[in-house]
């Protein structure tokens, strides 16, 4: 089945509206609609996660600037 862009956009909008209006978001029919939506309009890739926090005892550059704002950068 080949859909042109306007038909695909209308179908995606209808599926999104149906998912948003449903009272039971974890129902099997909604899970199926979400899977179909993921195929029709895939989400953009997520941004890279933040780096892990520094180990305890290691000074933060930002915290040092807050504590001593006159310190040259």
Backbone as XML, in Angstrom:
<?xml version="1.0"?>
<chain id="A" units="angstrom">
  <residue number="1" name="UNK">
    <atom name="N" x="0.847" y="-1.170" z="0.000"/>
    <atom name="CA" x="0.000" y="0.000" z="0.000"/>
    <atom name="C" x="0.897" y="1.239" z="0.000"/>
  </residue>
  <residue number="2" name="UNK">
    <atom name="N" x="0.751" y="2.055" z="-0.996"/>
    <atom name="CA" x="1.539" y="3.277" z="-1.101"/>
    <atom name="C" x="0.641" y="4.473" z="-0.825"/>
  </residue>
  <residue number="3" name="UNK">
    <atom name="N" x="1.076" y="5.311" z="0.108"/>
    <atom name="CA" x="0.338" y="6.514" z="0.460"/>
    <atom name="C" x="1.143" y="7.728" z="0.054"/>
  </residue>
  <residue number="4" name="UNK">
    <atom name="N" x="0.447" y="8.759" z="-0.453"/>
    <atom name="CA" x="1.182" y="9.995" z="-0.715"/>
    <atom name="C" x="1.324" y="10.762" z="0.601"/>
  </residue>
  <residue number="5" name="UNK">
    <atom name="N" x="2.064" y="11.855" z="0.582"/>
    <atom name="CA" x="2.396" y="12.577" z="1.809"/>
    <atom name="C" x="1.165" y="13.121" z="2.542"/>
  </residue>
  <residue number="6" name="UNK">
    <atom name="N" x="0.179" y="13.612" z="1.811"/>
    <atom name="CA" x="-1.010" y="14.170" z="2.472"/>
    <atom name="C" x="-1.841" y="13.078" z="3.137"/>
  </residue>
  <residue number="7" name="UNK">
    <atom name="N" x="-1.941" y="11.916" z="2.487"/>
    <atom name="CA" x="-2.680" y="10.799" z="3.087"/>
    <atom name="C" x="-1.956" y="10.287" z="4.328"/>
  </residue>
  <residue number="8" name="UNK">
    <atom name="N" x="-0.647" y="10.204" z="4.241"/>
    <atom name="CA" x="0.149" y="9.742" z="5.380"/>
    <atom name="C" x="0.023" y="10.715" z="6.553"/>
  </residue>
  <residue number="9" name="UNK">
    <atom name="N" x="0.069" y="12.022" z="6.280"/>
    <atom name="CA" x="-0.065" y="13.030" z="7.335"/>
    <atom name="C" x="-1.443" y="12.955" z="7.986"/>
  </residue>
  <residue number="10" name="UNK">
    <atom name="N" x="-2.486" y="12.746" z="7.189"/>
    <atom name="CA" x="-3.843" y="12.641" z="7.735"/>
    <atom name="C" x="-3.969" y="11.404" z="8.624"/>
  </residue>
  <residue number="11" name="UNK">
    <atom name="N" x="-3.377" y="10.297" z="8.187"/>
    <atom name="CA" x="-3.424" y="9.068" z="8.968"/>
    <atom name="C" x="-2.652" y="9.213" z="10.281"/>
  </residue>
  <residue number="12" name="UNK">
    <atom name="N" x="-1.486" y="9.845" z="10.239"/>
    <atom name="CA" x="-0.696" y="10.080" z="11.447"/>
    <atom name="C" x="-1.462" y="10.962" z="12.420"/>
  </residue>
  <residue number="13" name="UNK">
    <atom name="N" x="-2.101" y="12.014" z="11.923"/>
    <atom name="CA" x="-2.882" y="12.908" z="12.785"/>
    <atom name="C" x="-4.061" y="12.166" z="13.419"/>
  </residue>
  <residue number="14" name="UNK">
    <atom name="N" x="-4.741" y="11.332" z="12.642"/>
    <atom name="CA" x="-5.863" y="10.557" z="13.170"/>
    <atom name="C" x="-5.403" y="9.596" z="14.261"/>
  </residue>
  <residue number="15" name="UNK">
    <atom name="N" x="-4.300" y="8.929" z="14.059"/>
    <atom name="CA" x="-3.780" y="7.988" z="15.064"/>
    <atom name="C" x="-3.369" y="8.733" z="16.326"/>
  </residue>
  <residue number="16" name="UNK">
    <atom name="N" x="-2.688" y="9.870" z="16.179"/>
    <atom name="CA" x="-2.292" y="10.655" z="17.360"/>
    <atom name="C" x="-3.514" y="11.141" z="18.142"/>
  </residue>
  <residue number="17" name="UNK">
    <atom name="N" x="-4.527" y="11.610" z="17.438"/>
    <atom name="CA" x="-5.752" y="12.063" z="18.111"/>
    <atom name="C" x="-6.444" y="10.911" z="18.838"/>
  </residue>
  <residue number="18" name="UNK">
    <atom name="N" x="-6.472" y="9.746" z="18.203"/>
    <atom name="CA" x="-7.105" y="8.571" z="18.824"/>
    <atom name="C" x="-6.356" y="8.165" z="20.086"/>
  </residue>
  <residue number="19" name="UNK">
    <atom name="N" x="-5.032" y="8.165" z="20.031"/>
    <atom name="CA" x="-4.224" y="7.801" z="21.201"/>
    <atom name="C" x="-4.437" y="8.816" z="22.324"/>
  </residue>
  <residue number="20" name="UNK">
    <atom name="N" x="-4.453" y="10.097" z="21.991"/>
    <atom name="CA" x="-4.607" y="11.143" z="23.004"/>
    <atom name="C" x="-5.989" y="11.116" z="23.654"/>
  </residue>
  <residue number="21" name="UNK">
    <atom name="N" x="-7.013" y="10.740" z="22.900"/>
    <atom name="CA" x="-8.375" y="10.771" z="23.427"/>
    <atom name="C" x="-8.771" y="9.492" z="24.164"/>
  </residue>
  <residue number="22" name="UNK">
    <atom name="N" x="-7.978" y="8.460" z="24.085"/>
    <atom name="CA" x="-8.357" y="7.185" z="24.703"/>
    <atom name="C" x="-8.223" y="7.247" z="26.216"/>
  </residue>
  <residue number="23" name="UNK">
    <atom name="N" x="-9.171" y="6.644" z="26.905"/>
    <atom name="CA" x="-9.180" y="6.643" z="28.370"/>
    <atom name="C" x="-8.206" y="5.639" z="28.958"/>
  </residue>
  <residue number="24" name="UNK">
    <atom name="N" x="-7.822" y="4.666" z="28.179"/>
    <atom name="CA" x="-6.963" y="3.591" z="28.672"/>
    <atom name="C" x="-5.667" y="3.556" z="27.853"/>
  </residue>
  <residue number="25" name="UNK">
    <atom name="N" x="-4.652" y="4.327" z="28.267"/>
    <atom name="CA" x="-3.440" y="4.438" z="27.449"/>
    <atom name="C" x="-2.592" y="3.167" z="27.372"/>
  </residue>
  <residue number="26" name="UNK">
    <atom name="N" x="-2.844" y="2.198" z="28.228"/>
    <atom name="CA" x="-2.067" y="0.957" z="28.195"/>
    <atom name="C" x="-2.841" y="-0.201" z="27.562"/>
  </residue>
  <residue number="27" name="UNK">
    <atom name="N" x="-3.978" y="0.104" z="26.957"/>
    <atom name="CA" x="-4.801" y="-0.931" z="26.319"/>
    <atom name="C" x="-4.059" y="-1.513" z="25.118"/>
  </residue>
  <residue number="28" name="UNK">
    <atom name="N" x="-4.302" y="-2.781" z="24.807"/>
    <atom name="CA" x="-3.622" y="-3.413" z="23.670"/>
    <atom name="C" x="-3.853" y="-2.682" z="22.347"/>
  </residue>
  <residue number="29" name="UNK">
    <atom name="N" x="-5.050" y="-2.147" z="22.143"/>
    <atom name="CA" x="-5.323" y="-1.451" z="20.881"/>
    <atom name="C" x="-4.473" y="-0.179" z="20.751"/>
  </residue>
  <residue number="30" name="UNK">
    <atom name="N" x="-4.198" y="0.475" z="21.868"/>
    <atom name="CA" x="-3.373" y="1.680" z="21.839"/>
    <atom name="C" x="-1.915" y="1.316" z="21.594"/>
  </residue>
  <residue number="31" name="UNK">
    <atom name="N" x="-1.477" y="0.202" z="22.158"/>
    <atom name="CA" x="-0.111" y="-0.254" z="21.895"/>
    <atom name="C" x="0.084" y="-0.553" z="20.415"/>
  </residue>
  <residue number="32" name="UNK">
    <atom name="N" x="-0.931" y="-1.133" z="19.781"/>
    <atom name="CA" x="-0.863" y="-1.415" z="18.344"/>
    <atom name="C" x="-0.817" y="-0.109" z="17.556"/>
  </residue>
  <residue number="33" name="UNK">
    <atom name="N" x="-1.646" y="0.855" z="17.945"/>
    <atom name="CA" x="-1.644" y="2.150" z="17.251"/>
    <atom name="C" x="-0.308" y="2.864" z="17.406"/>
  </residue>
  <residue number="34" name="UNK">
    <atom name="N" x="0.298" y="2.756" z="18.580"/>
    <atom name="CA" x="1.618" y="3.371" z="18.783"/>
    <atom name="C" x="2.678" y="2.717" z="17.903"/>
  </residue>
  <residue number="35" name="UNK">
    <atom name="N" x="2.587" y="1.406" z="17.744"/>
    <atom name="CA" x="3.538" y="0.701" z="16.877"/>
    <atom name="C" x="3.364" y="1.135" z="15.422"/>
  </residue>
  <residue number="36" name="UNK">
    <atom name="N" x="2.115" y="1.288" z="14.993"/>
    <atom name="CA" x="1.843" y="1.756" z="13.633"/>
    <atom name="C" x="2.365" y="3.178" z="13.459"/>
  </residue>
  <residue number="37" name="UNK">
    <atom name="N" x="2.130" y="4.017" z="14.463"/>
    <atom name="CA" x="2.586" y="5.407" z="14.409"/>
    <atom name="C" x="4.114" y="5.482" z="14.328"/>
  </residue>
  <residue number="38" name="UNK">
    <atom name="N" x="4.791" y="4.606" z="15.038"/>
    <atom name="CA" x="6.253" y="4.584" z="15.003"/>
    <atom name="C" x="6.765" y="4.223" z="13.606"/>
  </residue>
  <residue number="39" name="UNK">
    <atom name="N" x="6.013" y="3.417" z="12.872"/>
    <atom name="CA" x="6.417" y="3.060" z="11.512"/>
    <atom name="C" x="6.123" y="4.195" z="10.531"/>
  </residue>
  <residue number="40" name="UNK">
    <atom name="N" x="4.994" y="4.881" z="10.733"/>
    <atom name="CA" x="4.605" y="5.947" z="9.809"/>
    <atom name="C" x="5.384" y="7.240" z="10.043"/>
  </residue>
  <residue number="41" name="UNK">
    <atom name="N" x="5.609" y="7.581" z="11.300"/>
    <atom name="CA" x="6.281" y="8.842" z="11.645"/>
    <atom name="C" x="7.288" y="8.566" z="12.747"/>
  </residue>
  <residue number="42" name="UNK">
    <atom name="N" x="8.456" y="8.022" z="12.396"/>
    <atom name="CA" x="9.439" y="7.709" z="13.436"/>
    <atom name="C" x="9.923" y="8.967" z="14.145"/>
  </residue>
  <residue number="43" name="UNK">
    <atom name="N" x="10.194" y="8.830" z="15.431"/>
    <atom name="CA" x="10.688" y="9.939" z="16.238"/>
    <atom name="C" x="12.153" y="10.190" z="15.902"/>
  </residue>
  <residue number="44" name="UNK">
    <atom name="N" x="12.592" y="11.451" z="15.977"/>
    <atom name="CA" x="14.010" y="11.726" z="15.738"/>
    <atom name="C" x="14.858" y="11.088" z="16.841"/>
  </residue>
  <residue number="45" name="UNK">
    <atom name="N" x="16.118" y="10.790" z="16.558"/>
    <atom name="CA" x="16.958" y="10.159" z="17.583"/>
    <atom name="C" x="17.116" y="11.075" z="18.794"/>
  </residue>
  <residue number="46" name="UNK">
    <atom name="N" x="17.218" y="10.459" z="19.942"/>
    <atom name="CA" x="17.371" y="11.218" z="21.184"/>
    <atom name="C" x="18.785" y="11.781" z="21.276"/>
  </residue>
  <residue number="47" name="UNK">
    <atom name="N" x="18.916" y="12.943" z="21.940"/>
    <atom name="CA" x="20.267" y="13.500" z="22.093"/>
    <atom name="C" x="21.125" y="12.616" z="22.994"/>
  </residue>
  <residue number="48" name="UNK">
    <atom name="N" x="22.416" y="12.802" z="22.892"/>
    <atom name="CA" x="23.348" y="12.024" z="23.707"/>
    <atom name="C" x="23.081" y="12.284" z="25.189"/>
  </residue>
  <residue number="49" name="UNK">
    <atom name="N" x="23.173" y="11.271" z="26.027"/>
    <atom name="CA" x="22.965" y="11.496" z="27.463"/>
    <atom name="C" x="24.099" y="12.330" z="28.059"/>
  </residue>
  <residue number="50" name="UNK">
    <atom name="N" x="23.810" y="12.935" z="29.177"/>
    <atom name="CA" x="24.820" y="13.734" z="29.869"/>
    <atom name="C" x="25.932" y="12.827" z="30.395"/>
  </residue>
  <residue number="51" name="UNK">
    <atom name="N" x="27.130" y="13.355" z="30.549"/>
    <atom name="CA" x="28.209" y="12.520" z="31.086"/>
    <atom name="C" x="27.923" y="12.157" z="32.547"/>
  </residue>
  <residue number="52" name="UNK">
    <atom name="N" x="28.512" y="11.084" z="33.034"/>
    <atom name="CA" x="28.261" y="10.691" z="34.422"/>
    <atom name="C" x="28.802" y="11.751" z="35.386"/>
  </residue>
  <residue number="53" name="UNK">
    <atom name="N" x="28.226" y="11.840" z="36.579"/>
    <atom name="CA" x="28.702" y="12.831" z="37.542"/>
    <atom name="C" x="30.127" y="12.518" z="37.996"/>
  </residue>
  <residue number="54" name="UNK">
    <atom name="N" x="30.801" y="13.565" z="38.442"/>
    <atom name="CA" x="32.170" y="13.384" z="38.921"/>
    <atom name="C" x="32.157" y="12.617" z="40.233"/>
  </residue>
  <residue number="55" name="UNK">
    <atom name="N" x="33.206" y="11.878" z="40.503"/>
    <atom name="CA" x="33.267" y="11.145" z="41.770"/>
    <atom name="C" x="33.347" y="12.123" z="42.945"/>
  </residue>
  <residue number="56" name="UNK">
    <atom name="N" x="32.912" y="11.693" z="44.122"/>
    <atom name="CA" x="32.964" y="12.570" z="45.293"/>
    <atom name="C" x="34.399" y="13.005" z="45.576"/>
  </residue>
  <residue number="57" name="UNK">
    <atom name="N" x="34.554" y="14.250" z="45.965"/>
    <atom name="CA" x="35.863" y="14.769" z="46.300"/>
    <atom name="C" x="36.529" y="15.507" z="45.161"/>
  </residue>
  <residue number="58" name="UNK">
    <atom name="N" x="36.080" y="15.337" z="43.949"/>
    <atom name="CA" x="36.658" y="16.028" z="42.813"/>
    <atom name="C" x="35.923" y="17.353" z="42.630"/>
  </residue>
  <residue number="59" name="UNK">
    <atom name="N" x="36.677" y="18.445" z="42.566"/>
    <atom name="CA" x="36.081" y="19.775" z="42.514"/>
    <atom name="C" x="35.462" y="20.048" z="41.147"/>
  </residue>
  <residue number="60" name="UNK">
    <atom name="N" x="34.374" y="20.756" z="41.147"/>
    <atom name="CA" x="33.705" y="21.157" z="39.929"/>
    <atom name="C" x="34.165" y="22.552" z="39.542"/>
  </residue>
  <residue number="61" name="UNK">
    <atom name="N" x="34.401" y="22.787" z="38.266"/>
    <atom name="CA" x="34.817" y="24.098" z="37.782"/>
    <atom name="C" x="33.704" y="25.111" z="38.020"/>
  </residue>
  <residue number="62" name="UNK">
    <atom name="N" x="32.472" y="24.719" z="37.780"/>
    <atom name="CA" x="31.330" y="25.624" z="37.966"/>
    <atom name="C" x="31.189" y="25.995" z="39.436"/>
  </residue>
  <residue number="63" name="UNK">
    <atom name="N" x="31.307" y="25.039" z="40.314"/>
    <atom name="CA" x="31.180" y="25.313" z="41.748"/>
    <atom name="C" x="32.311" y="26.222" z="42.221"/>
  </residue>
  <residue number="64" name="UNK">
    <atom name="N" x="33.515" y="26.051" z="41.696"/>
    <atom name="CA" x="34.636" y="26.912" z="42.067"/>
    <atom name="C" x="34.371" y="28.350" z="41.631"/>
  </residue>
  <residue number="65" name="UNK">
    <atom name="N" x="33.765" y="28.552" z="40.468"/>
    <atom name="CA" x="33.443" y="29.902" z="40.004"/>
    <atom name="C" x="32.363" y="30.541" z="40.864"/>
  </residue>
  <residue number="66" name="UNK">
    <atom name="N" x="31.419" y="29.752" z="41.307"/>
    <atom name="CA" x="30.352" y="30.289" z="42.155"/>
    <atom name="C" x="30.925" y="30.716" z="43.501"/>
  </residue>
  <residue number="67" name="UNK">
    <atom name="N" x="31.800" y="29.918" z="44.054"/>
    <atom name="CA" x="32.369" y="30.224" z="45.372"/>
    <atom name="C" x="33.351" y="31.395" z="45.321"/>
  </residue>
  <residue number="68" name="UNK">
    <atom name="N" x="34.081" y="31.545" z="44.221"/>
    <atom name="CA" x="35.058" y="32.605" z="44.094"/>
    <atom name="C" x="34.876" y="33.295" z="42.734"/>
  </residue>
  <residue number="69" name="UNK">
    <atom name="N" x="33.911" y="34.216" z="42.623"/>
    <atom name="CA" x="33.616" y="34.814" z="41.320"/>
    <atom name="C" x="34.721" y="35.717" z="40.795"/>
  </residue>
  <residue number="70" name="UNK">
    <atom name="N" x="35.636" y="36.186" z="41.643"/>
    <atom name="CA" x="36.701" y="37.087" z="41.181"/>
    <atom name="C" x="37.884" y="36.327" z="40.621"/>
  </residue>
  <residue number="71" name="UNK">
    <atom name="N" x="37.870" y="35.039" z="40.732"/>
    <atom name="CA" x="38.975" y="34.227" z="40.241"/>
    <atom name="C" x="39.018" y="34.317" z="38.704"/>
  </residue>
  <residue number="72" name="UNK">
    <atom name="N" x="40.185" y="34.569" z="38.120"/>
    <atom name="CA" x="40.268" y="34.685" z="36.648"/>
    <atom name="C" x="39.965" y="33.358" z="35.986"/>
  </residue>
  <residue number="73" name="UNK">
    <atom name="N" x="39.403" y="33.465" z="34.813"/>
    <atom name="CA" x="39.014" y="32.255" z="34.083"/>
    <atom name="C" x="40.102" y="31.807" z="33.244"/>
  </residue>
</chain>
